[in-house]
Amino acid sequence: MSDHIVIDEWSPSWAQKFRDKAEVIRGELGSLAVRIDHIGSTSIDGLAAKPIIDIQISVEAFDPIGALVAPLQRCGYGRAQLDL
């Protein structure tokens, strides 16, 4: 693993990448996801950033957690990526 941090110039593709990911997440979580937001530096037009799309999912409740984890794993997110 590299110790280098990569900062890219702002890209309009970041917004589309978020929309694509959010659509897949919405398809799996349905109404469990109250909101799905693009957060972090890639969400700010014109700002150079690490090319990582940060997504925040707002839910009514975390219990039972399996109702959230299993659909997100089907989207390709592992438990370590879910920051629970």
C-alpha angles and dihedrals in degrees: 000000000000122000090208120109114216119212115189129195112259114282128199087213090073092073091051092047088054092049091050093050093044091053091055092046092048089051091056101037099035112175092354086081108072091181137001112199136184105229137170132047097316089062093064114087113236097011119125109230149160102283094244120121109222115203128191119199118196117205136179094234141359095214118125091028092191089069087065103033098052095054092046091050088054086057089057100261116132122212091257090058093051096072094214 
